Amino acid sequence: MQSIRVRTSRRTQMLEVTQEVQRVVTALGIKAGTCFLYVPHTTAGVLLNEHADPDVATDAEGALDRLVPAAGPYRHVEGNSDSHVKTMLVGTSQIVFVEDGKLVLGRWQGIFFAEFDGPRDRHLYVKVAPDHV
């Protein structure tokens, strides 16, 4: 298993990490298999979405902030309940297939690290399991 270090600069932020994940796949030399992505944090996640237009990520950040506002009423005393709820909505794992040594993503798809309680230093774990024939 490999770890990608992610540094965020805002409380809510979508960072594209597609190239970093592809570098892990390439370094491992696996030509066909399954890439598992996992975020070991309760206030951050990982998702697949459009990466061609950066406004999509910005729009998603704003939509999640409006859907789950920072101001409660919440009972959690740390003041980051909205961050936990956003993580529940987005999820902390994804699966991407690998063929010919490349991530199998749609034309417009990219992999995003989703920060909901930043800025912070975080980790995205990547495990690539080869296909067995």
Secondary structure, DSSP 8 states (H G I E B T S, - for coil): -EEEEEE--SSSEEEE-HHHHHHHHHHHT-SSEEEEEE---TTEEEEEEE-SSHHHHHHHHHHHHHHS-SS-----TTS-HHHHHHHHHH-SEEEEEEETTEE---TTEEEEEEESS-S-EEEEEEEEEE---
